[in-house]
């Protein structure tokens, strides 16, 4: 694998291909004012996404539901872990209203894991999709869902409301799953993606991060596993450490290596492969419905 391996001296030094341009443009500026004025919660802003300006200018934004405290403690994720707040049953309408105010053409909805709830949060998920559909009939949707512990009746609630794209991220290769996604299981995530497709979801999607110590052959095997589960779209990006408490970056993957994975993915038959250092789950999401 073509990588830039880190030493203590280079740990904090990001390569030039990871430099981010500040978001600009009239569309971005107007949306930023709306978000601030109405205190709208988007992952784009709270996660300081490097692609925020590009996505917003194309009418795409990502919203997180079910609070901002997760019941899981993944080693890569900057979201707080702990005891979540009670469910806000007005949240579906709030998200739908935010999408309308921002005039979003393609919305991505994601959430924390809610293993504390009997339904794992799947009822709020379904109600959110319904509210968005009512208030924004011309907005297309991607739902980036948790695994719902693999419980089919919870996954079925997503299937029933039929988003244009349903996504669930593998995040990493099989060998590293226990370390990176402590309470998740590689095979369970694959099973969720395969089940979604078999139940009639038109477009399924998954994403992985590189730079956590995976080997090239493991990445390629993950791509093979995703295609075997009939996944349509895959995103591949560089892992960046959210804080010193999180897993350290082991390698910076070169642009040439990302390009190689893109070519392998397309050869395997994925409809779309987004593969570069700054790619995140919802990058160019509006393209993935086609």
LUMPASE-135047 format. One record per residue: x, y, z of N, C-alpha, C, O in turn; residue in one letter; residue number from 0. Coordinates in steps of 0.05 Angstrom, whole numbers. Atoms other than C-alpha are relative to their C-alpha. Layout:
BEGIN
((X,Y,Z),(X,Y,Z),(X,Y,Z),(X,Y,Z),"a",NUM)
...
//
This chain:
BEGIN
((17,-24,0),(0,0,0),(18,25,0),(37,26,15),"x",0)
((-15,-26,1),(25,70,-17),(-9,17,23),(-32,27,23),"x",1)
((8,-15,-24),(25,106,49),(23,18,8),(46,14,0),"x",2)
((-21,-16,-14),(63,159,87),(-2,-9,29),(-19,0,44),"x",3)
((1,11,-27),(79,122,152),(9,21,20),(28,36,14),"x",4)
((-6,-21,-19),(80,165,213),(21,-8,21),(23,-31,29),"x",5)
((-19,2,-21),(137,174,262),(-7,21,21),(-24,39,14),"x",6)
((6,-22,-19),(135,216,326),(4,28,-11),(-10,46,-3),"x",7)
((-6,-26,11),(165,273,286),(-21,9,-20),(-25,33,-23),"x",8)
((18,-8,21),(113,271,231),(-30,-3,7),(-47,2,-9),"x",9)
((27,5,-8),(51,254,271),(-19,23,-5),(-42,19,-14),"x",10)
((18,-23,2),(23,325,270),(1,13,-27),(-15,31,-33),"x",11)
((-3,-13,26),(44,342,200),(-16,-15,-21),(-11,-38,-29),"x",12)
((17,12,20),(-10,329,149),(12,5,-28),(24,27,-32),"x",13)
((-11,-5,27),(10,320,76),(-16,21,-15),(-38,28,-7),"x",14)
((12,-23,15),(-7,374,25),(-27,-7,-11),(-44,11,-14),"x",15)
((26,7,12),(-65,334,-4),(-23,0,20),(-46,-4,13),"x",16)
((20,-2,-20),(-102,341,62),(-7,29,8),(-22,34,26),"x",17)
((6,-28,-5),(-104,417,61),(-28,6,-11),(-34,0,-33),"x",18)
((28,-5,7),(-175,442,60),(-4,30,-7),(6,47,7),"x",19)
((7,-27,7),(-200,504,24),(-24,9,17),(-43,-6,21),"x",20)
((22,-10,-15),(-245,548,65),(-25,3,-18),(-22,12,-41),"x",21)
((24,-2,17),(-318,546,41),(-6,29,-7),(-3,47,10),"x",22)
((7,-27,9),(-339,606,0),(-25,-1,-18),(-35,-23,-23),"x",23)
((22,-1,19),(-394,629,-47),(-26,10,13),(-30,8,37),"x",24)
((25,-12,-10),(-462,663,-41),(-18,-21,12),(-30,-15,33),"x",25)
((18,21,-10),(-501,598,-31),(9,-8,28),(-7,-11,46),"x",26)
((-11,8,-26),(-455,577,26),(-5,22,21),(-14,16,43),"x",27)
((3,-22,-19),(-458,646,59),(-29,3,9),(-34,7,33),"x",28)
((28,-2,-7),(-534,648,56),(-9,-22,19),(-24,-18,38),"x",29)
((7,23,-16),(-541,578,85),(12,3,28),(-1,-4,48),"x",30)
((-14,-3,-26),(-491,594,140),(-16,19,18),(-19,15,42),"x",31)
((16,-19,-15),(-533,654,161),(-26,-12,10),(-34,-7,33),"x",32)
((25,14,-8),(-597,611,163),(6,-19,23),(-9,-20,43),"x",33)
((-7,20,-21),(-563,557,205),(5,15,26),(-5,5,47),"x",34)
((-6,-15,-24),(-538,609,255),(-25,13,11),(-30,13,35),"x",35)
((24,-15,-9),(-603,649,257),(-20,-19,14),(-32,-12,35),"x",36)
((21,18,-11),(-649,589,270),(11,-23,16),(-3,-41,24),"x",37)
((-13,20,-16),(-598,547,308),(-6,-28,-11),(-13,-47,3),"x",38)
((5,26,13),(-605,490,257),(24,-18,5),(47,-9,3),"x",39)
((-22,19,-6),(-564,428,274),(7,-17,-24),(-9,-34,-32),"x",40)
((-9,17,22),(-525,398,217),(27,-12,8),(43,0,22),"x",41)
((-26,13,-4),(-467,349,219),(21,16,-15),(45,16,-6),"x",42)
((-19,-15,16),(-435,393,167),(16,20,17),(40,22,15),"x",43)
((-12,-20,-17),(-422,448,218),(12,-12,25),(35,-5,32),"x",44)
((-10,10,-25),(-415,409,282),(23,-19,-4),(40,-22,14),"x",45)
((-22,18,5),(-368,359,250),(23,14,-16),(42,1,-22),"x",46)
((-20,-15,15),(-328,414,214),(8,-15,-25),(32,-18,-31),"x",47)
((-5,17,24),(-334,374,149),(16,17,-20),(9,40,-26),"x",48)
((-17,-14,19),(-280,393,98),(-15,6,-26),(-7,23,-42),"x",49)
((15,-3,25),(-332,388,42),(-25,17,2),(-41,18,-16),"x",50)
((25,-14,-6),(-385,433,73),(-7,20,-22),(-30,21,-31),"x",51)
((6,-20,20),(-379,490,23),(-9,-12,-26),(-28,-2,-39),"x",52)
((6,13,25),(-380,444,-37),(-28,-13,1),(-44,-9,-18),"x",53)
((26,13,-2),(-440,404,-13),(-23,20,2),(-43,17,-12),"x",54)
((21,-20,-3),(-481,464,9),(-5,15,-26),(-28,21,-32),"x",55)
((3,-15,25),(-469,499,-57),(-16,-17,-20),(-28,-7,-39),"x",56)
((15,18,17),(-500,437,-90),(-27,-8,12),(-41,-25,1),"x",57)
((26,5,-12),(-560,437,-44),(-2,-25,17),(-24,-37,19),"x",58)
((-1,24,-16),(-539,378,0),(10,7,28),(28,23,32),"x",59)
((-9,-4,-27),(-533,377,76),(-7,-25,16),(-25,-41,9),"x",60)
((4,24,-17),(-530,324,132),(-10,8,27),(1,27,40),"x",61)
((13,-5,-26),(-573,324,195),(2,-24,18),(-1,-47,9),"x",62)
((-2,22,-19),(-564,283,258),(-24,0,19),(-31,21,30),"x",63)
((23,2,-17),(-624,258,298),(6,-17,25),(28,-29,27),"x",64)
((-1,16,-25),(-635,225,366),(22,10,19),(34,-6,34),"x",65)
((-18,-11,-20),(-590,272,404),(29,0,-9),(35,-8,-32),"x",66)
((-29,-1,7),(-514,282,406),(17,-16,20),(41,-11,23),"x",67)
((-14,18,-18),(-496,229,458),(-5,-29,-9),(-28,-37,-12),"x",68)
((2,27,11),(-482,158,433),(4,-21,22),(19,-16,41),"x",69)
((-3,22,-19),(-489,93,471),(25,-17,-6),(32,-34,10),"x",70)
((-24,15,7),(-427,66,436),(24,17,2),(23,42,2),"x",71)
((-25,-15,-5),(-355,85,444),(21,-7,-21),(43,-17,-14),"x",72)
((-18,6,22),(-322,77,376),(26,16,3),(26,40,10),"x",73)
((-26,-12,-4),(-248,93,376),(7,22,-19),(27,37,-16),"x",74)
((-5,-20,21),(-252,138,315),(-18,25,2),(-12,45,-11),"x",75)
((22,-19,2),(-314,180,329),(1,22,21),(7,17,44),"x",76)
((-1,-23,-18),(-317,250,359),(-26,5,15),(-26,23,32),"x",77)
((25,-4,-15),(-389,243,384),(3,-10,28),(16,-30,33),"x",78)
((-2,8,-29),(-397,240,460),(-12,-28,4),(-31,-36,-9),"x",79)
((11,26,-8),(-409,172,492),(-11,4,29),(1,17,45),"x",80)
((12,-2,-27),(-455,165,552),(-29,-7,1),(-39,-23,-16),"x",81)
((29,4,-2),(-527,165,574),(-15,21,-16),(-14,45,-9),"x",82)
((13,-20,16),(-568,198,520),(-24,13,14),(-35,2,33),"x",83)
((24,-13,-11),(-624,247,534),(-25,-15,-10),(-24,-32,-27),"x",84)
((25,13,8),(-697,227,527),(-6,8,-29),(3,29,-39),"x",85)
((7,-5,28),(-725,223,456),(-17,25,-3),(-37,28,12),"x",86)
((16,-23,6),(-751,288,428),(-19,-7,-23),(-11,-9,-46),"x",87)
((19,9,20),(-815,268,392),(-8,22,-20),(-21,17,-40),"x",88)
((4,-22,19),(-818,337,358),(23,2,-20),(22,17,-39),"x",89)
((-24,-1,17),(-751,324,325),(-6,-4,-29),(5,11,-46),"x",90)
((6,4,29),(-779,297,259),(-9,26,-13),(0,33,-35),"x",91)
((10,-24,11),(-817,362,248),(22,22,-1),(24,38,-20),"x",92)
((-22,-19,-1),(-756,404,268),(20,-4,-23),(28,15,-36),"x",93)
((-18,6,21),(-711,369,219),(-12,7,-27),(1,19,-44),"x",94)
((13,-6,25),(-762,374,163),(-2,30,-5),(1,39,-27),"x",95)
((1,-29,2),(-770,449,178),(28,11,-7),(29,30,-23),"x",96)
((-28,-9,6),(-694,458,176),(6,-4,-30),(17,14,-43),"x",97)
((-5,6,28),(-691,425,108),(-15,20,-18),(-5,28,-39),"x",98)
((16,-19,16),(-746,470,82),(12,29,1),(14,42,-19),"x",99)
((-13,-27,-3),(-713,534,110),(25,2,-17),(31,23,-29),"x",100)
((-25,0,14),(-647,515,79),(-3,-6,-30),(16,-4,-46),"x",101)
((6,7,28),(-681,495,13),(19,-22,-10),(31,-20,-32),"x",102)
((-17,23,7),(-643,429,12),(-13,-18,-20),(-36,-26,-17),"x",103)
((10,17,22),(-651,388,-51),(5,-29,6),(-11,-46,-2),"x",104)
((-6,27,-7),(-618,325,-24),(10,0,29),(31,11,35),"x",105)
((-6,1,-29),(-617,311,51),(11,-27,8),(1,-48,0),"x",106)
((-11,24,-12),(-574,261,87),(-7,1,30),(-1,21,43),"x",107)
((7,2,-29),(-600,239,156),(16,-22,12),(17,-44,2),"x",108)
((-15,21,-15),(-557,202,206),(-8,2,29),(-24,19,37),"x",109)
((7,-1,-29),(-560,188,281),(22,-13,16),(39,-27,6),"x",110)
((-16,15,-19),(-523,166,342),(-12,-28,3),(-34,-33,-7),"x",111)
((12,26,-7),(-532,94,364),(-16,3,26),(-8,17,44),"x",112)
((17,-2,-24),(-589,87,414),(-7,-28,10),(-30,-37,9),"x",113)
((3,27,-11),(-579,18,444),(-16,0,26),(-24,-21,35),"x",114)
((15,-2,-25),(-615,44,506),(-30,-2,-6),(-46,-6,13),"x",115)
((28,1,7),(-682,44,469),(-9,-27,-11),(7,-41,-24),"x",116)
((10,26,8),(-725,-17,457),(0,-3,-31),(7,-24,-42),"x",117)
((1,1,29),(-733,1,383),(26,11,-13),(27,14,-37),"x",118)
((-26,-10,9),(-660,27,377),(-3,27,-14),(15,35,-29),"x",119)
((5,-26,13),(-690,94,354),(-13,-2,-28),(-16,18,-41),"x",120)
((10,4,27),(-720,64,291),(-27,13,-5),(-33,21,-28),"x",121)
((26,-13,4),(-789,94,303),(4,30,-6),(-9,40,-25),"x",122)
((-7,-28,7),(-761,165,305),(12,2,-28),(6,21,-42),"x",123)
((-12,0,27),(-721,148,243),(-23,1,-21),(-22,17,-39),"x",124)
((21,1,20),(-784,129,205),(-17,25,0),(-25,35,-21),"x",125)
((17,-25,-2),(-824,189,231),(15,24,-12),(2,42,-23),"x",126)
((-16,-22,12),(-767,235,209),(-2,0,-30),(-6,20,-43),"x",127)
((2,2,29),(-768,209,138),(-28,8,-9),(-31,23,-29),"x",128)
((27,-7,7),(-844,216,136),(-4,30,2),(-17,42,-16),"x",129)
((3,-29,-3),(-841,288,162),(14,15,-22),(4,35,-33),"x",130)
((-15,-13,22),(-788,307,111),(-15,-2,-26),(-17,17,-42),"x",131)
((16,4,25),(-830,277,55),(-24,18,-1),(-31,30,-22),"x",132)
((24,-17,0),(-892,316,77),(7,29,-5),(-7,42,-21),"x",133)
((-7,-29,2),(-857,383,83),(17,7,-24),(18,30,-32),"x",134)
((-19,-5,22),(-807,375,27),(-3,-22,-22),(15,-39,-25),"x",135)
((6,22,18),(-839,331,-27),(20,-3,-23),(22,-25,-35),"x",136)
((-19,1,22),(-785,347,-78),(29,-6,9),(47,-8,-8),"x",137)
((-26,6,-11),(-726,332,-32),(5,-30,0),(-11,-45,10),"x",138)
((-7,29,-1),(-691,265,-42),(16,-5,26),(26,13,38),"x",139)
((-10,7,-27),(-664,228,18),(20,-23,0),(17,-43,-15),"x",140)
((-17,22,-8),(-606,186,42),(-1,-3,30),(1,16,44),"x",141)
((-1,5,-29),(-610,153,110),(25,-16,6),(28,-38,-3),"x",142)
((-25,14,-8),(-543,135,141),(-6,-11,28),(-4,2,48),"x",143)
((11,12,-24),(-568,86,193),(20,-15,17),(41,-24,7),"x",144)
((-16,19,-17),(-537,49,253),(-8,-28,-7),(-25,-33,-24),"x",145)
((7,28,7),(-540,-27,253),(-25,-10,14),(-35,-32,8),"x",146)
((23,8,-15),(-600,-28,300),(3,-29,13),(-16,-43,16),"x",147)
((-7,26,-11),(-564,-89,330),(-9,-23,-19),(-11,-46,-10),"x",148)
((8,21,19),(-585,-127,267),(-29,-10,3),(-36,-29,-10),"x",149)
((28,9,-4),(-658,-132,290),(-17,8,-24),(-20,31,-30),"x",150)
((13,-4,26),(-699,-140,227),(-25,18,3),(-30,34,-15),"x",151)
((25,-17,-2),(-764,-108,254),(8,30,2),(-8,46,-7),"x",152)
((-9,-28,-1),(-724,-44,267),(9,9,-28),(3,31,-36),"x",153)
((-9,-7,27),(-691,-45,199),(-24,2,-19),(-24,19,-37),"x",154)
((23,-1,17),(-759,-58,167),(-14,27,1),(-27,35,-19),"x",155)
((12,-26,-2),(-783,10,192),(13,19,-20),(0,37,-31),"x",156)
((-14,-16,21),(-730,42,146),(-9,-9,-27),(-15,8,-45),"x",157)
((8,11,26),(-749,-4,88),(-28,11,-7),(-33,18,-30),"x",158)
((28,-8,5),(-823,16,95),(-2,28,-9),(-20,35,-25),"x",159)
((2,-28,9),(-810,90,86),(17,6,-25),(16,28,-36),"x",160)
((-13,0,26),(-764,76,26),(16,25,-7),(8,38,-27),"x",161)
((-17,-22,9),(-710,130,25),(13,-8,-27),(16,-31,-33),"x",162)
((-13,5,26),(-676,137,-43),(26,-16,4),(32,-33,-13),"x",163)
((-24,15,-6),(-611,113,-12),(0,-7,30),(-7,10,47),"x",164)
((-4,7,-28),(-599,74,52),(29,-9,3),(39,-26,-11),"x",165)
((-28,4,-4),(-528,74,78),(6,-10,28),(-7,-2,47),"x",166)
((-9,9,-26),(-493,37,134),(30,-4,-3),(38,-20,-20),"x",167)
((-29,1,3),(-418,45,144),(14,-24,13),(9,-30,36),"x",168)
((-17,20,-12),(-369,-12,154),(22,13,16),(31,1,36),"x",169)
((-20,-17,-13),(-318,41,175),(29,-10,-3),(47,5,-8),"x",170)
((-27,11,1),(-258,-7,173),(0,-29,-9),(-22,-40,-14),"x",171)
((-2,27,9),(-233,-75,153),(-7,-19,23),(-8,-11,47),"x",172)
((10,19,-20),(-253,-139,190),(19,-2,24),(10,-2,47),"x",173)
((-19,4,-21),(-189,-147,230),(0,22,21),(4,18,45),"x",174)
((-1,-23,-18),(-194,-77,260),(-27,8,12),(-28,26,28),"x",175)
((27,-9,-9),(-269,-75,273),(-3,0,30),(-14,19,41),"x",176)
((4,1,-29),(-265,-96,346),(14,24,14),(4,35,33),"x",177)
((-14,-22,-12),(-214,-41,361),(-12,27,-8),(-14,45,9),"x",178)
((10,-25,11),(-245,14,317),(-29,4,7),(-37,27,14),"x",179)
((29,-2,-4),(-320,-1,327),(-7,-20,23),(-18,-41,18),"x",180)
((-1,18,-22),(-319,-32,396),(-25,-17,3),(-23,-42,8),"x",181)
((24,15,-5),(-392,-53,402),(-13,-10,-26),(-35,-21,-26),"x",182)
((11,8,26),(-403,-67,327),(13,-26,-9),(33,-35,3),"x",183)
((-11,25,12),(-391,-130,286),(0,2,-30),(-19,11,-43),"x",184)
((-4,-2,29),(-364,-133,216),(-22,-16,-15),(-35,-6,-33),"x",185)
((19,17,14),(-409,-191,194),(-28,9,4),(-45,6,-14),"x",186)
((27,-10,-5),(-470,-160,226),(-6,24,-18),(-28,26,-29),"x",187)
((4,-22,18),(-460,-96,187),(-4,-8,-29),(-21,2,-43),"x",188)
((4,11,27),(-453,-135,122),(-28,-12,-3),(-41,-8,-23),"x",189)
((26,12,0),(-516,-173,140),(-22,21,-2),(-42,17,-16),"x",190)
((19,-21,2),(-554,-108,150),(-2,11,-28),(-24,15,-39),"x",191)
((0,-10,27),(-533,-82,82),(-13,-20,-20),(-28,-12,-38),"x",192)
((11,20,18),(-551,-148,48),(-30,-2,4),(-45,-5,-15),"x",193)
((29,1,-6),(-619,-150,83),(-15,23,-12),(-36,19,-24),"x",194)
((13,-24,12),(-636,-79,61),(-5,-4,-30),(-26,2,-40),"x",195)
((2,4,29),(-623,-98,-12),(-21,-21,-6),(-37,-18,-24),"x",196)
((19,21,4),(-663,-162,-7),(-29,9,5),(-48,-3,-6),"x",197)
((27,-10,-6),(-722,-123,22),(-9,21,-20),(-31,32,-17),"x",198)
((9,-17,21),(-724,-79,-39),(11,28,0),(2,45,-16),"x",199)
((-12,-27,1),(-682,-17,-23),(15,3,-26),(31,-14,-34),"x",200)
((-10,-4,27),(-663,11,-90),(30,5,-1),(44,-6,-18),"x",201)
((-29,-7,0),(-594,39,-72),(11,-3,28),(3,12,46),"x",202)
((-13,3,-25),(-550,15,-15),(29,10,-2),(40,11,-24),"x",203)
((-25,-15,0),(-485,48,6),(15,-6,26),(3,-11,47),"x",204)
((-16,4,-25),(-427,39,55),(26,16,-3),(33,24,-26),"x",205)
((-25,-15,0),(-363,75,74),(21,-12,18),(15,-24,38),"x",206)
((-23,8,-17),(-294,59,101),(20,22,2),(23,39,-16),"x",207)
((-22,-19,-4),(-237,100,130),(27,-15,-2),(29,-38,6),"x",208)
((-27,12,2),(-164,87,115),(20,15,17),(16,39,24),"x",209)
((-21,-12,-16),(-102,101,156),(0,-9,29),(13,3,46),"x",210)
((2,10,-27),(-119,60,217),(19,-25,4),(18,-38,26),"x",211)
((-18,23,-2),(-67,6,203),(-8,-24,-17),(3,-45,-15),"x",212)
((9,22,18),(-104,-35,151),(20,-5,-22),(36,12,-29),"x",213)
((-18,7,22),(-67,-71,95),(-16,1,-26),(-41,-1,-26),"x",214)
((13,-2,26),(-82,-64,21),(-19,-23,-5),(-41,-20,-14),"x",215)
((16,24,6),(-107,-135,14),(-25,-1,17),(-46,-12,9),"x",216)
((24,-1,-17),(-155,-123,73),(-21,19,-11),(-45,14,-10),"x",217)
((19,-19,12),(-185,-62,39),(-13,-12,-24),(-38,-10,-27),"x",218)
((11,13,24),(-194,-101,-25),(-20,-21,7),(-41,-24,-6),"x",219)
((19,21,-9),(-227,-158,13),(-26,13,9),(-48,2,5),"x",220)
((24,-14,-9),(-275,-108,45),(-17,8,-24),(-42,6,-23),"x",221)
((15,-7,24),(-294,-83,-24),(-14,-24,-12),(-36,-22,-21),"x",222)
((12,25,10),(-306,-154,-47),(-24,-8,17),(-45,-16,7),"x",223)
((22,7,-18),(-349,-167,15),(-25,18,-4),(-47,8,-4),"x",224)
((22,-19,4),(-391,-105,2),(-14,-6,-27),(-39,-4,-28),"x",225)
((13,6,25),(-403,-124,-70),(-15,-26,2),(-37,-30,-10),"x",226)
((14,26,-4),(-422,-195,-48),(-27,5,14),(-46,-10,11),"x",227)
((25,-8,-13),(-475,-160,-5),(-18,17,-18),(-38,28,-9),"x",228)
((15,-15,20),(-500,-125,-68),(-1,30,6),(-21,43,-1),"x",229)
((-1,-29,-6),(-480,-55,-43),(6,14,-26),(23,5,-42),"x",230)
((-3,-15,25),(-484,-3,-98),(21,22,1),(34,27,-20),"x",231)
((-17,-23,-1),(-442,55,-73),(19,-3,24),(12,-13,45),"x",232)
((-19,1,-22),(-378,58,-31),(16,26,1),(23,37,-20),"x",233)
((-17,-24,-4),(-340,118,-2),(24,-9,16),(23,-25,34),"x",234)
((-26,7,-12),(-267,113,18),(15,26,6),(21,41,-12),"x",235)
((-14,-25,-8),(-232,169,57),(22,-5,20),(25,-27,30),"x",236)
((-22,1,-20),(-174,185,103),(-11,4,28),(-25,24,33),"x",237)
((7,-4,-29),(-184,176,178),(18,22,11),(42,23,6),"x",238)
((-14,-21,-14),(-165,238,218),(-8,-1,29),(-32,-3,35),"x",239)
((5,3,-29),(-159,235,294),(-15,24,11),(-5,47,9),"x",240)
((16,-23,-11),(-214,278,327),(13,13,24),(11,37,28),"x",241)
((-14,-11,-23),(-174,285,392),(21,-19,9),(23,-41,-2),"x",242)
((-21,18,-10),(-116,256,431),(-10,-25,13),(4,-44,16),"x",243)
((12,23,-13),(-164,208,465),(-8,-22,-20),(-13,-44,-13),"x",244)
((9,19,20),(-182,175,399),(24,-15,-13),(47,-8,-8),"x",245)
((-21,16,13),(-144,124,357),(18,18,-16),(9,36,-30),"x",246)
((-19,-17,16),(-81,154,326),(-1,-8,-29),(-8,-31,-36),"x",247)
((-3,6,29),(-72,159,251),(26,-16,-3),(47,-8,6),"x",248)
((-24,17,4),(-24,103,230),(14,7,-26),(38,5,-29),"x",249)
((-11,-7,26),(-15,124,157),(-17,22,-13),(-41,24,-8),"x",250)
((14,-17,18),(-33,179,109),(1,-14,-28),(23,-18,-38),"x",251)
((1,14,25),(-56,145,45),(3,20,-23),(-8,42,-22),"x",252)
((-6,-18,22),(-31,175,-20),(-23,2,-20),(-39,-16,-21),"x",253)
((20,-2,21),(-76,201,-76),(1,-22,-20),(-20,-31,-29),"x",254)
((-3,22,19),(-49,147,-122),(-13,-25,11),(-26,-41,-4),"x",255)
((12,24,-12),(-71,93,-73),(-30,2,1),(-44,-17,-5),"x",256)
((29,-4,1),(-140,123,-67),(-11,-5,-28),(-32,-17,-31),"x",257)
((8,5,27),(-145,123,-142),(0,-29,-7),(-18,-39,-22),"x",258)
((-1,29,5),(-125,50,-144),(-25,-14,11),(-37,-31,-2),"x",259)
((24,12,-12),(-181,32,-96),(-25,7,-16),(-44,-9,-18),"x",260)
((23,-8,17),(-230,72,-139),(-2,-18,-24),(-24,-27,-31),"x",261)
((0,16,24),(-210,33,-200),(-8,-29,6),(-23,-42,-9),"x",262)
((7,27,-9),(-215,-34,-163),(-30,-2,5),(-43,-21,-3),"x",263)
((28,0,-7),(-284,-15,-137),(-18,1,-25),(-38,-14,-27),"x",264)
((16,-1,25),(-310,4,-206),(2,-26,-16),(-18,-34,-28),"x",265)
((-3,26,13),(-282,-60,-235),(-17,-22,13),(-26,-40,-1),"x",266)
((17,20,-14),(-320,-99,-182),(-29,4,-6),(-46,-14,-1),"x",267)
((28,-4,7),(-385,-67,-205),(-15,20,17),(-39,22,14),"x",268)
((14,-21,-15),(-401,-12,-155),(-10,21,-20),(4,28,-39),"x",269)
((10,-21,18),(-445,41,-188),(15,27,4),(20,41,-15),"x",270)
((-15,-24,-6),(-407,97,-153),(22,-7,20),(17,-22,39),"x",271)
((-22,3,-19),(-339,98,-117),(11,28,4),(22,40,-14),"x",272)
((-13,-25,-7),(-317,161,-81),(24,-6,17),(22,-16,39),"x",273)
((-24,9,-14),(-245,151,-61),(22,22,-2),(35,25,-23),"x",274)
((-22,-20,-2),(-198,207,-39),(2,8,30),(-16,2,45),"x",275)
((-6,-6,-28),(-169,234,25),(-22,14,15),(-28,7,38),"x",276)
((20,-16,-14),(-223,284,41),(-29,-10,-3),(-48,3,6),"x",277)
((27,11,4),(-282,240,22),(-12,-8,28),(2,-20,44),"x",278)
((15,8,-24),(-334,232,78),(-26,-14,-10),(-32,-13,-33),"x",279)
((23,17,8),(-397,189,79),(-20,14,-19),(-30,1,-37),"x",280)
((21,-13,17),(-443,241,48),(12,17,-23),(-2,32,-35),"x",281)
((-12,-15,21),(-393,269,-2),(-13,-7,-27),(-15,-30,-34),"x",282)
((14,4,26),(-428,279,-70),(-24,-18,2),(-31,-32,-17),"x",283)
((23,19,-6),(-488,243,-39),(-22,3,-20),(-36,-16,-26),"x",284)
((22,-4,19),(-536,275,-89),(4,-16,-25),(-16,-22,-39),"x",285)
((-5,16,24),(-502,235,-145),(-8,-29,4),(-13,-43,-16),"x",286)
((2,28,-5),(-513,169,-111),(-28,-12,-3),(-33,-36,-1),"x",287)
((27,10,4),(-588,165,-123),(-4,-8,-29),(-24,-21,-36),"x",288)
((2,6,29),(-575,157,-199),(15,-24,-7),(15,-32,-31),"x",289)
//
